[in-house]
């Protein structure tokens, strides 16, 4: 709410204003400025970056790299090298991770300046479909009329019903990315992307990690054969994985958090953990933005409704990224941002990717794009599925990581690639080839005939495609 006692300055009308400086917002701003649109970018942080850079993708991947180093050092005896137990300096670890974030976000800040984008540090809300009010960081309130606006406010973590507020013992993903100590025990609530990635970090640091997931398996929605590769390793890494189990209550105490757990048979038990991480999903940040005043329609889950150009129900307002629908992934936001900027500049564009890759950066990594086998089953769509276990890969053997899988989901008539799934180290890098293949409308033969370097994990894509062909004698 505006304090009537405070002055409101009027800013000059913006051709384009972007609310939210994450990978969607800054990509949209850069594209718009490069096309010659006068652009204003608004975000509460001192530099752009959004949740991905400050509290998500980048800090978590820095910590996962450290987890990988620790894990590989522990596996040294397998190949005849023994290291001493590592000494972990958490202050140094945090400052290394923070330095990465600072370097990347200040880099974005200078790109904003170079492009002559006006950057306003503050929080904005719509007054109507043509103007915003901004609470600027210095305490000033300003009004900004605009011709077009892009909403790129992202998402925030969901809390459990009745959950006590985040504290040093009850963490959300942001808190978990700043470890002050290595807890003796940690309960991770939610066996999704965040729970498994951060659970992997804490387990590598030496914490006894328990994961509780309310559905029947980890990473719901991901093909089970890929998840089983990960589950095999997590069973050894985590103290326990409790499936079909709900958390009924969290009670913070001086020496830990008492957690009431209810299993699949309705049996209740109480267990104490030193810390708890709540990672039960994210919801779109579409509240408190004055969207109703601007005539922007939001669905019952809080996602802003958009068309193929990412235009909302208000013709001057566009929305991209997590706030505009699933999947809530940074790279999807970036591409939507560019589409919206180009549409605003009058280009004939639409956001219609053939495939959006998804990666879970665990060990092994899980990555997929396009149609999954589960989706094919639900759609009753006939597909051919070919798989190659990485026990057949020479490169995987030399990495001491033969647990992995590459699979192709192919149209049985045309042999066009409809989906790609990967489990194994580096799966997140390898999936890009699958996405390119799909965007280029490749058939399995294209992958089979593309010479892949040997010995690499990328060969598994070519070799999986080869698996299709013995059934066609004469080729
Ligand atoms: P998620 O949707 O991936 O997983 C949440 C999990 O919590 C689900 O498995 C769900 O069944 C479970 N759950 C929900 N309520 C529960 C309860 N009361 N008790 C136990 N389990 C419960 O959500 P997330 O891990 O919080 O991640 C949020 C979003 O952030 C993801 O959708 C993803 O798009 C994004 N993300 C992506 C990456 C990546 O790309 N690598 C990493 C982290 C987050």
Boltz pocket constraint, residues with backbone or C-beta under 6 A from the ligand:
constraints:
  - pocket:
      binder: B
      contacts: [[A, 160], [A, 189], [A, 190], [A, 191], [A, 192], [A, 193], [A, 194], [A, 195], [A, 197], [A, 212], [A, 213], [A, 214], [A, 215], [A, 217], [A, 218], [A, 219], [A, 220], [A, 245], [A, 246], [A, 247], [A, 279], [A, 280], [A, 281], [A, 282], [A, 327], [A, 328], [A, 329], [A, 358], [A, 359], [A, 360], [A, 361]]
      max_distance: 6.0
